Amino acid sequence: MSCIEQALNEVFAMRIDVLRSARRRRWREILQKSQGKLVVFGAGELGLKTIDGLLAEGIEPLAVLDNRATNELQEVRGIPVVSPERYMLHFGIDVLCLIAVYNTSRPRAQLAMLGFNEVVHCAEAFAGVPERFLPFVCLDDTDIIFRQANLVKGAFSLMADDESRQAFVMQLRHRLFLDFDRVRQPQTQLMKNSEYFLEGVYEYLENEVLVDCGAYRGDTISRFLERRHDAFTKIYALEPDRINFHALQNYINRLDSNLARRIYALPYAVGSEKGVVNFLGDGTVRSGSSFHGSDTVNVERLDVVCSNTPPTLIKMDIEGAEPDALLGASKIIKQHSPVLAVCVYHACDHLWSIPTIAHRLNPSYKFFLRAHAEDCWDVTCYAVPKGRCVTK
């Protein structure tokens, strides 16, 4: 048994009730130590999620620290927003700082340089009061991992190299134990730029047909063109958010006509069945289907959208709809074996359910797992047909 397999077995040797109690106890101890003096770093999506949960628990932060603090951003939820430097200057640093941003190494270094001693990730609160905060993206209560232990172990066995197996265990431990020190960080430019286009794993084709699910404003296409230039046949760019779709069209229109004529922007969401869903479209990377969405968008199956020109490379970053989208591409995956680059961090179980689905659809795939950001964000699973693997 390898040390990586042993580490996986150690996870499932834990008692779930002991682990759950430990997570709750750790958060209580953090609060007791702070004596009610608490600030939140980050006024973005994660910061608001943290603040709302704290307020619902009867805990009001003294301030929100944010480097963007300006005349336009003076308060959130009635709490003053100030820069970390200003807070230190006027109020001192004898306070617990809950850090609530998605890549933490740079703000942690900033806070340490300013002299903040107690800096804790907001995930500690999420784990400590799961009924209030969870599920949230890949963070969930502990029972889901133990309840699906056989599926977790099965997905682990699909990983094709030690780097993937190690990443799998690290992500699993992070979800359970908030093991920040074990998760690769800080995020480097190479980590970020290699997302979906991982060097040393799969080979490109001269006639590549890219399907970009969650095309946003053209960022993935831009990185694809940097690598391939004009060595591709076609790009399908699917983006259901109206604001992002308009920006995507503008991006494509600015390209050289020889490139632009081969890029097809489609305002669709993708799923397992054709239909219509409510959609929360706000022009951000977190746009997605939602019962609370005021927009409606059409849902299409990739098997239908791409029926005339089957893809050779499919990227999916679609805010939790990835499993359904894979099922909607089942014919393509079975018959044409495109490389799949699929995000597995939008729900806790996606770490193991997505490779399991892809393997069932096409058992010839080899699987690789890589993290392209810090903590548990931007984790991508690559399913590569053996004929396109760099390492055979």
Buried (B, 14 or more C-beta within 10 A) or exposed (E): EEEBBEBBEEBEEBEBEEBBEBBBEBBEEBBEEBEEBBBBBBBBBBBBBBBBBBBEBEBEBBBBBBBEBEEEEEEBBEBBBBBBEEBBEEBEBEBBBBBBBBBBEBBBEBBEEBEBEBBBBBBBBBBBBBEEBBBBBBBBBBEBBBEBEEBBBBBBBBBBBEBBBBBBBBBBBBBBBBBBEBBBBEBEEEBEBBBBBBEEBBEBBEEBBBBBBBBBBBBBBEBBBEEBEEEBBBBBBBBBBBBBBBBBBEBBEEBEEEBBEBBBBBBBBBBBEEEEBEBBBBBBBEBBBBEEBEBEBBBBBBBEBBEEBBBBBBBBBBBBBBBBBBBBBBBBBBEBBBBBBBBBBBBBBBBBBBBBBBBEBBEEBBBBBBBBBBBBBBBBBBBBBEEBBEEE
